Amino acid sequence: MDRTLLDKQLAHIADSVSLLRRLAVIERLDADPVQLAFATYTLQTAVQAAIDVAAMMVSAVRSRAG
């Protein structure tokens, strides 16, 4: 498992959550397309990073098993 890549993905998830907590205004998502686009993109990239982390972990477990 590439520990550097894993750390990078985990940092991206943490940074994304931090950005959403600081900058996203839930009440404005319906009325403000910029807020909606920001929140959507940030969530999508964080979810993709989580999927990538999960895939790395599954691959590492499988490589140890056989």
Secondary structure, 3 states (H helix, E strand, C coil): CCHHHHHHHHHHHHHHHHHHHHHCCHHHCCCCHHHHHHHHHHHHHHHHHHHHHHHHHHHHHHHHHC
